[in-house]
Structure formats: structure tokens, C-alpha cells
């Protein structure tokens, strides 16, 4: 057999191996590019964790004006820092991007009662915001947090009626981060600054004023919208009323800004974490509690679609 024939046979054996090698190199290149793109699209938690510190003087004064005289700085333990970092890391891109670009300081405080949550306030630097949280919510379940907050709407009328809110998919810390970071997003981009706006059309005529068709409903006249606390026995009537509105919660009725923050937070909890939200009212003499599923309220579905669109397109104002 000639040398030329031997070389030809040898080259036939090499070709498949060479082709496989080139395909493997191409694959590794694609993986590396994908990882690099993901890193570019997903902001690191490091810059935000470096901003955890002392509460601002403005935030402390706001708490004290509300009667919380014992408010004081809470120093995070290592375990608490890990929880905060994990919660920040799980935020959707748009919320985390808003915080990366416009959060001045994140602080945790003690001395706030259990129904208190936190505060987003302007920082001394233009376009920057401070967020201050009740520290105990770091270790609180979402259901416990929501139930305590919801029961502020009602008074104990000795009827035996009990309101319980169950939230799944995440914890209280992540929910509150979603809510407050949505305030930063809103303030930065001026989403609810002008009326009417895309998220409040036919709902809000001003920051605290609802469209007349909504303002007359019982759900729009509770403690969260400046009304008196209602007897607990009226709870079923309140939630029947809420189910006929475009609001995800009674707290969303507080203002256009709270409505936007609640809408974004709960859509992301549903979409990203597979979360659910249930309000149950137990009454003496009944075999089972009555339940409402706010995430399925008919008038909310188009608004959830708006949140999805917002997340896809982002907001150009965040680059400023």
C-alpha cells in the first residue's frame, strides 16, 4: 500500500474527531457568551449590601412623629445579612436595577410595633432614596406579616369573626423589598405622578382620590383609605366589595402610589415565586371560613398584563 493511500485513510479518521472538537469549542464559546450576558443583565447584590447602614435622620424622625419613640438602629447578624442578600438577589431585574441606581441606603431598625413595616424616603442626594425596615420582619413569614397588617382594618366587636391572610411563595422580607423597590421605581420614573396614567386610568383621579364609581364602594372606605376601623363582623362585606374592584388588597386603596407598589409586588410574587394570596374570614356558627383569592379578581388581570409589559420593556428613566 502506498504512502499516499495511508495518509488518505489517516485523514479520514481525523476528520470526524476534528469536527467534534470544533463543535465543542463553538459550544463552549456560546455558553461563555450566555454567562457573560446573564452577568451583564443581572445586577450584583454586592453594591446593595454595601449600602446597608444607619437609618437616615429623616426616617427616624418620621417614625418618632408616628409615636415610635424607641426606634433605634438594628445591626444585622451574619444570618440576617445572608437572608437580606438572598432576598435582594431574588428580586426581578427591573426592581433590582432601580435599587442599584437609586438606593442611597438600606437600614433596619428596632422599636417599631409588629404592624409597622418600613419607609421609603428621599435621600439628601437628588434622585436617591433611603429605605428603612422593621428588623423583625427579616424572620417573619409572609402570612403572619399580612395577617397582622390586615387586622388593623377591623375592631374587635366581640362577634368572634376572625380575618386571616395566607401568602405563599416567599417571605415577608422579600415581599416588602418588592413593595418598597416598586416605590423607588415609581418615584424615579414618575409612573403615578401624572393623572390619568397608564396604571391608574379610570381608577385614580389624583394621588388619594379614586374615580367616583370606586370611591363609593365599602372596600374604598376602610382604615387604609382614611376611614374608620370597621367592626370585624363586616369583614365578609368588605372582601365581597374588594372583589369588585381593580385592587389587589385593601392596602392598595391607600393611594395611587401604594396601589402601584402592591400591584407590582403581588404580580411578581405570583409570576416569579409561584405565590398565592388568600383572605379567609371565620365566623362563629359556620362550618368553614369564607375565602377570597385576590390574585384571581377579574378586574386585576389586565393590570397584571401591564406589569408584565413593564418588566419586559423596562424604563429608560432608570439610566439617569
C-alpha positions as CSV (number, residue, x, y, z in Angstrom):
1,X,0.0,0.0,0.0
2,X,1.4,3.4,-1.0
3,X,2.2,6.2,1.5
4,X,-0.4,8.4,-0.2
5,X,-3.1,5.8,0.5
6,X,-2.1,5.5,4.2
7,X,-2.2,9.3,4.6
8,X,-5.6,9.5,3.0
9,X,-7.0,6.7,5.3
10,X,-5.5,8.5,8.3
11,X,-7.1,11.8,7.3
12,X,-10.5,10.2,7.0
13,X,-10.1,9.1,10.7
14,X,-9.1,12.6,11.8
15,X,-11.9,14.5,10.1
16,X,-14.8,13.3,12.5
17,X,-12.6,14.0,15.5
18,X,-11.6,17.4,14.3
19,X,-15.2,18.3,13.5
20,X,-16.3,17.2,17.0
21,X,-13.6,19.2,18.6
22,X,-14.6,22.3,16.6
23,X,-18.3,21.8,17.6
24,X,-17.2,21.5,21.2
25,X,-15.2,24.7,21.1
26,X,-18.2,26.5,19.5
27,X,-20.5,25.2,22.2
28,X,-18.1,26.4,25.0
29,X,-18.0,29.8,23.4
30,X,-21.8,30.0,23.3
31,X,-22.0,29.0,26.9
32,X,-19.4,31.6,27.9
33,X,-21.2,34.3,26.0
34,X,-24.5,33.4,27.6
35,X,-23.0,33.5,31.1
36,X,-21.4,36.9,30.3
37,X,-24.7,38.2,29.0
38,X,-26.5,37.0,32.1
39,X,-24.0,38.6,34.4
40,X,-24.5,41.9,32.5
41,X,-28.3,41.7,32.8
42,X,-28.4,40.6,36.4
43,X,-27.0,43.3,38.8
44,X,-24.8,42.0,41.6
45,X,-26.1,42.1,45.1
46,X,-22.7,43.4,46.4
47,X,-23.3,47.2,45.7
48,X,-26.6,47.0,47.5
49,X,-25.3,45.1,50.5
50,X,-22.6,47.7,50.9
51,X,-25.3,50.3,51.4
52,X,-26.8,48.6,54.5
53,X,-26.2,51.0,57.3
54,X,-27.6,53.6,59.7
55,X,-31.2,54.9,59.2
56,X,-31.4,58.4,58.0
57,X,-32.4,61.2,60.3
58,X,-35.5,61.9,58.2
59,X,-36.6,58.3,58.6
60,X,-36.1,58.2,62.4
61,X,-38.0,61.5,62.7
62,X,-40.9,60.1,60.7
63,X,-41.1,57.0,62.9
64,X,-41.0,59.2,66.1
65,X,-43.7,61.5,64.8
66,X,-45.8,58.4,64.4
67,X,-45.3,57.7,68.1
68,X,-42.5,55.2,67.9
69,X,-40.1,56.9,70.3
70,X,-38.0,53.8,70.9
71,X,-36.8,53.4,67.3
72,X,-33.1,52.6,67.1
73,X,-30.6,51.1,64.7
74,X,-30.5,47.3,64.3
75,X,-27.2,45.7,63.5
76,X,-27.7,42.7,61.2
77,X,-26.2,39.4,62.4
78,X,-24.4,37.2,59.8
79,X,-27.5,35.0,59.4
80,X,-29.7,38.1,58.9
81,X,-27.3,39.6,56.3
82,X,-27.5,36.3,54.4
83,X,-31.3,36.5,54.4
84,X,-31.2,40.1,53.2
85,X,-28.7,39.3,50.4
86,X,-30.8,36.3,49.3
87,X,-34.0,38.4,49.2
88,X,-32.2,41.1,47.2
89,X,-30.8,38.6,44.8
90,X,-34.2,37.1,44.1
91,X,-35.8,40.5,43.0
92,X,-36.8,40.8,39.4
93,X,-34.3,42.7,37.2
94,X,-36.3,45.9,37.0
95,X,-36.7,46.3,40.7
96,X,-33.1,45.4,41.5
97,X,-31.9,47.7,38.7
98,X,-33.9,50.6,40.3
99,X,-32.3,49.9,43.6
100,X,-28.8,49.6,42.2
101,X,-29.1,53.0,40.6
102,X,-31.3,54.9,43.0
103,X,-30.9,53.4,46.5
104,X,-28.8,55.5,48.8
105,X,-29.1,53.5,52.0
106,X,-30.9,50.4,53.3
107,X,-31.4,50.3,57.1
108,X,-33.1,48.1,59.7
109,X,-34.4,49.4,63.0
110,X,-35.8,48.1,66.2
111,X,-38.5,49.7,68.3
112,X,-41.3,49.5,65.7
113,X,-44.5,47.6,66.6
114,X,-45.4,44.4,64.8
115,X,-47.8,46.0,62.4
116,X,-45.2,48.5,61.2
117,X,-43.3,47.8,58.1
118,X,-40.9,50.3,56.7
119,X,-40.4,53.6,55.0
120,X,-39.0,54.8,51.6
121,X,-37.9,58.4,51.8
122,X,-35.9,60.8,49.6
123,X,-32.2,60.9,50.4
124,X,-30.1,64.1,50.6
125,X,-28.7,63.3,47.2
126,X,-31.1,64.2,44.3
127,X,-32.8,61.1,42.8
128,X,-31.7,58.8,45.6
129,X,-33.8,57.1,48.2
130,X,-33.4,55.6,51.7
131,X,-35.3,52.5,52.7
132,X,-35.8,51.7,56.4
133,X,-37.3,48.4,57.6
134,X,-38.6,47.0,60.9
135,X,-35.8,44.5,61.6
136,X,-38.0,41.7,63.0
137,X,-39.7,41.2,59.6
138,X,-36.4,39.5,58.4
139,X,-37.5,36.4,60.2
140,X,-41.2,36.7,59.7
141,X,-43.5,34.6,57.5
142,X,-45.5,36.3,54.8
143,X,-48.7,35.1,56.2
144,X,-48.0,36.4,59.7
145,X,-47.0,39.7,58.3
146,X,-50.0,40.1,56.1
147,X,-52.5,38.9,58.8
148,X,-51.2,41.4,61.4
149,X,-51.4,44.2,58.9
150,X,-54.8,43.3,57.6
151,X,-56.4,43.1,61.1
152,X,-55.7,46.8,61.6
153,X,-58.7,47.4,59.3
154,X,-61.1,46.0,61.9
155,X,-62.1,46.4,65.5
156,X,-62.8,43.6,67.9
157,X,-66.6,43.8,68.1
158,X,-66.8,40.6,70.2
159,X,-68.6,38.8,67.3
160,X,-65.9,36.2,67.1
161,X,-65.2,37.0,63.5
162,X,-61.5,36.5,62.5
163,X,-59.6,37.6,59.4
164,X,-56.6,35.6,58.4
165,X,-54.4,36.2,55.3
166,X,-52.3,33.5,53.8
167,X,-49.5,34.3,51.4
168,X,-47.2,31.7,49.9
169,X,-44.2,31.6,47.6
170,X,-41.9,33.8,49.6
171,X,-41.3,35.5,53.0
172,X,-42.2,38.9,54.5
173,X,-38.8,40.4,53.8
174,X,-38.9,39.6,50.0
175,X,-42.5,40.9,49.8
176,X,-41.6,44.2,51.5
177,X,-38.5,44.6,49.3
178,X,-40.6,44.1,46.2
179,X,-43.1,46.7,47.5
180,X,-40.6,49.3,48.5
181,X,-38.4,48.9,45.5
182,X,-41.5,49.4,43.4
183,X,-41.9,52.8,45.2
184,X,-38.4,53.7,44.1
185,X,-39.2,52.6,40.5
186,X,-42.3,54.7,40.6
187,X,-40.7,57.8,42.1
188,X,-37.7,57.6,39.7
189,X,-39.8,57.2,36.6
190,X,-42.8,59.3,37.6
191,X,-45.3,56.5,36.8
192,X,-48.0,57.7,39.1
193,X,-47.0,61.4,39.1
194,X,-49.5,62.5,36.4
195,X,-53.2,61.7,36.2
196,X,-54.5,59.9,34.4
197,X,-51.6,57.5,33.9
198,X,-51.5,54.0,32.3
199,X,-51.6,52.2,35.6
200,X,-54.4,54.3,37.2
201,X,-56.7,55.1,34.3
202,X,-60.3,55.0,35.4
203,X,-59.1,54.2,38.9
204,X,-57.3,57.3,40.3
205,X,-58.1,61.0,39.6
206,X,-55.4,62.2,42.0
207,X,-52.9,60.5,44.3
208,X,-55.5,59.9,47.0
209,X,-58.7,60.4,45.0
210,X,-60.5,57.5,43.3
211,X,-62.8,57.5,40.4
212,X,-66.4,58.1,41.8
213,X,-67.6,54.6,40.8
214,X,-64.9,53.1,43.1
215,X,-64.9,55.7,45.9
216,X,-68.4,54.7,46.9
217,X,-67.6,51.1,47.5
218,X,-67.1,49.8,51.0
219,X,-63.6,48.5,50.2
220,X,-62.6,52.0,49.3
221,X,-63.7,53.4,52.7
222,X,-61.7,51.4,55.1
223,X,-58.9,52.4,57.6
224,X,-56.3,52.2,54.8
225,X,-58.0,54.9,52.8
226,X,-58.6,57.2,55.8
227,X,-61.8,55.6,57.0
228,X,-62.7,54.4,60.5
229,X,-61.9,50.8,61.5
230,X,-64.9,48.6,60.8
231,X,-66.4,46.0,63.1
232,X,-65.0,42.6,62.4
233,X,-68.4,41.2,61.5
234,X,-68.4,43.4,58.4
235,X,-65.3,41.7,57.0
236,X,-67.2,39.4,54.5
237,X,-69.0,42.5,53.1
238,X,-65.6,44.3,52.8
239,X,-64.0,41.5,50.8
240,X,-67.0,41.0,48.6
241,X,-66.7,44.7,47.8
242,X,-62.9,44.4,47.2
243,X,-63.5,41.5,44.7
244,X,-65.4,44.0,42.5
245,X,-62.5,46.5,42.3
246,X,-59.2,46.6,40.4
247,X,-57.2,46.5,43.7
248,X,-55.1,43.5,44.9
249,X,-55.5,44.4,48.6
250,X,-57.2,46.8,51.0
251,X,-53.8,48.4,51.5
252,X,-53.7,49.2,47.7
253,X,-56.6,51.5,48.2
254,X,-54.5,53.9,50.4
255,X,-53.2,55.8,47.4
256,X,-52.2,55.6,43.7
257,X,-48.6,55.0,44.8
258,X,-49.5,52.2,47.2
259,X,-51.7,50.7,44.6
260,X,-48.8,50.6,42.1
261,X,-46.4,49.1,44.6
262,X,-48.9,46.4,45.7
263,X,-49.8,45.6,42.1
264,X,-46.1,45.1,41.1
265,X,-45.2,43.2,44.2
266,X,-48.0,40.7,44.0
267,X,-47.7,40.1,40.3
268,X,-44.0,39.3,40.8
269,X,-44.8,37.0,43.7
270,X,-47.3,35.2,41.6
271,X,-45.1,35.1,38.5
272,X,-41.6,34.6,39.9
273,X,-42.2,32.6,43.1
274,X,-45.5,30.8,42.2
275,X,-47.1,32.5,45.2
276,X,-50.7,32.6,46.2
277,X,-52.8,35.0,48.3
278,X,-55.9,34.0,50.3
279,X,-58.1,36.0,52.6
280,X,-60.2,33.9,55.0
281,X,-63.0,35.1,57.3
282,X,-64.1,32.7,60.1
283,X,-67.4,33.4,61.7
284,X,-68.9,31.6,64.8
285,X,-71.6,29.0,63.9
286,X,-70.2,28.3,60.4
287,X,-68.5,25.1,59.5
288,X,-65.8,26.6,57.3
289,X,-64.3,30.0,56.6
290,X,-65.3,32.1,53.6
291,X,-62.3,32.7,51.3
292,X,-61.3,35.2,48.7
293,X,-58.5,34.8,46.1
294,X,-57.4,38.4,45.2
295,X,-55.0,37.2,42.5
296,X,-57.9,35.9,40.5
297,X,-60.1,39.0,40.8
298,X,-61.4,39.7,37.2
299,X,-60.5,43.4,37.1
300,X,-56.9,42.8,38.0
301,X,-56.0,40.6,35.1
302,X,-55.4,43.5,32.6
303,X,-53.4,45.3,35.2
304,X,-51.2,42.3,35.7
305,X,-50.6,42.3,32.0
306,X,-49.4,45.9,32.3
307,X,-46.9,44.8,35.0
308,X,-45.6,42.1,32.7
309,X,-45.1,44.6,29.9
310,X,-43.3,47.0,32.2
311,X,-40.9,44.2,33.2
312,X,-40.2,43.3,29.6
313,X,-39.6,46.8,28.3
314,X,-38.0,48.4,31.3
315,X,-38.0,52.1,31.8
316,X,-35.4,54.4,30.1
317,X,-35.5,56.8,33.1
318,X,-33.6,54.2,35.2
319,X,-30.4,55.0,33.2
320,X,-30.3,58.5,34.6
